[in-house]
């Protein structure tokens, strides 16, 4: 289908050089890989980028098949050293990184051990300072500075940012059978199917999404949703921030 890019997000459990080649050969445009740790922990086992030959296979697939890759990582309050290691690895091979703060979903308590609270302000200040410094050194972090700086507003539950889910600008989340999810965090089904979308149904979908995310922003701080909304309204900033990192 013209003018549509395809991407898949995986935790990399079964990812190897053969699987990467198959995905690229099938015509996949972007492979997004979740990575949170270098050695695995009780919090996360997502460490595929550190496995033997994975980075090499990703770069071969990009060169030979045109399939680009990106890493998605989440910061929690005790994986700072893993984030530093990940940044160095990705900077070496120039694979883009989207880096977010872990936040509790609505079914969990914010005082769980891995989540940031206002008590972690000192740690967060160090994290933000470190990340912004790496961005000035052209490390391949694709999220805008404001995402990191504004985490302190989020901890105070200020409703200051616009989630991009109601607009679905630039992308749409589709299940394996074509169903459209309202939010990848809530994993809710909208009742709409990508294969039967029409212009009128797109209008109806946006209205339903606007209702479903109303009030979420004070409790959610998704870097994916933040980035899409921010760069939609700041196109020049996207080009300045990311041109060298993405191309």
N, C-alpha and C positions, 0 to 999 in steps of 0.2 A: 504494500500500500504506500503510495507516494507521500512524502512530507511527514511521515511518522517514524520516529526512532524507537527501537525496542531496547528494554533493559531488564535485567534480572538481578535481584538482591539475594545473596546466599550467605549463610554462616560458614560455608566452606568445609563442612564436615566430610564430604566425599569429593572435594575438589582436588584434582591432580592434573598433570600435564595433558593427559589424554582427554579428560573432560573439558579442559580449556580449549583444546583444539576442536573438539566436537561442537562446542557452543559457538566458536568463531566461524566454523564452516557452515553452521546452520543459518548464519546471517545476523547473529546477535550484534547490536551496536555497542551496548555498554554492559559490562559485568561489574556489579557493585558487590563488594565483599565486606562483611562485618568483621572487624578485628578489635578486640579490647585489651588483649594481654599478650605478653611474649611467651610465657611459660604455662599458662592456664592457672586458674584459681578456683576457689569455691564459688566465686561470683560469676565467672565467665570462662568458657573453654575456647573462645573464638581467637585462635592464634595462627590461622592458616598461612598468613603472609610470611611467617617466620619459618615455614617448612621448606625443606630442600627443594630447589628448582622451581618453586611456584612463581617467584618474581621473574625468572628467566622465561618461563612458559607464557606469562602474561605479556611480556615485551615482544616475544616471537609472534604471538597472536595479533598484537597490534600492528606489527610490521608486515606480516604476511597476509593477514585476513581483515585488517581494518577494525578489529574489535578493541575498543578502548576499555580500560578498567579504572575503577575508583574504589577507594577504601572508605568505609563509614566506621567511625569509632565513637565510643561513649566514655566520657570522663565520670568516674565516681570518686568518692573521697579517699580512696587508698590505692589508686593505680597511676599516680603521677609519673613514677619511674617508667612504667610500661608505655605511657604516652610519649615520653622523651625518646625511648628506644624506637618506637614506631615512626616518629617524625624523622629521625635520622635515616632509617631504612628507606622510607618513601621519598625523602629528599634526594637520596643517592640515585634512585631510578626515575624520579620525577613522575610518580603516580599521584594524582590528586587525592586529597583527604578532606572529608567532611567530618568535623569534630564537634560533637554535641555534649551537653550536660545531661546526666541521667536525672530524671525526675520521676516521682511515683505516679502510677496511674491512679484513677479515682477510687480504686478498690483497695489501695494500700495506704498505710500510715506514712506520713512524711518523716517520722522520726526513726525509720528503719536505718540500720547502720550504714548502708552504702550511699544513702542520699545526702545531698548537701542541704544544710540549714544555715540560718544566720550565725550559728556558732562556728561555722567553717569559713567565716569571712576572711580571716588571715590566709588560709590555704588557697581560697579562691583568688585573692589578690595576687598571690604568687603565681598561680596558674595563668591568670589572665595576662599578667606582665610577661611571663615566659612566652606564651603563644603570640602575643602582639610583637614581641621582639623577633621571633622566628618568622613572622609574616614580613617584617621589614627586611629580613635577609632572604626573602623570596622562597621560603619553604612552601610546598604546594598545598597550603590550607586554603580551601575555597570559600569558607564562611566569612561574612563581613566582620569588621572589627566590632561593630555595634552589638552583634550577637553575644560576644564575650563580655563586653563592657556592661551590657544591660542585665546580666545575670543577677546583679544586686537588686535591681528593680523587681525581678521575678521573685526573689526570695521574700520580698515584702508584699507579694501578691498584687502588685500593681497591674492594671489592665492596660498595657502600653503598646502591645504589638498586634499585628493583624495576621491571623492564620490564613494560609492560602487555600485551605481545603474548599471553602465555598466558591472560590473563583475557578479552581482547577486550571490555573494558568500554566500552560507548558507541559503538563503531564496528567495522567489519570491512573489510579490504582485498580488493576483488574485481576480477578482471581483466575484460576486455571480454566474455569468453565465460562468466563466472560462476565461474571458478575462484578459490579462496581462497588468497591468499599468506600464508605464515607471517611474512614480514618484508619490508618495502619496501626495506630496505638490502641484504639478501641476495637478494631477488627469488625466493625459493624457493616452489615449488608444494607444497601440502599434500596434494593428492589429493581434497580436499573441494570441493563445488560449492555456491554460495549458493542456487541454485534448487532443490536437493534436500535442504537441511538439515532435520533433524528434531531433537527434543529430545535423543534419544539420540546423534545425530551431533554435536551441539554439545558434549556431554560428551566424546566421543572426540576432537573437534577440539582442545579445550582441553588435553587430556592430551598430544596430539602436539606442540602448541605449547610446552608447558612443557618438554618434552625438547629441543626444537629451540633454545631460547634459553638453556638452562642453561649458565652459564659465559660468556655474551656480555657481561654488564654491565661486566666489567673492561676491555673493549676498545671498547665502544660507549657513546655518550652522546647518543642521539637526544632532542631536545627534545620531539618529538611523543609518544614513548613515555613519557618522564619526566613530562610534563604530565598525561597521562591517568591515570597511576598515582598521581601526587601529589594531584590534585584529587579522585580517587575516594575517597581516604582523608582528604581535608581539604576537605570540601564547603563549610564556612563560609568558608575562605580563598578558594575560587573565587568565591563571591559578593562578597566584599569586594574582591578583586583586579580582577575583570573585569566587574562589572555595568555600570558606566558606560562601559566600553570596548566592550562587545559590543552594548549596546542603546541 
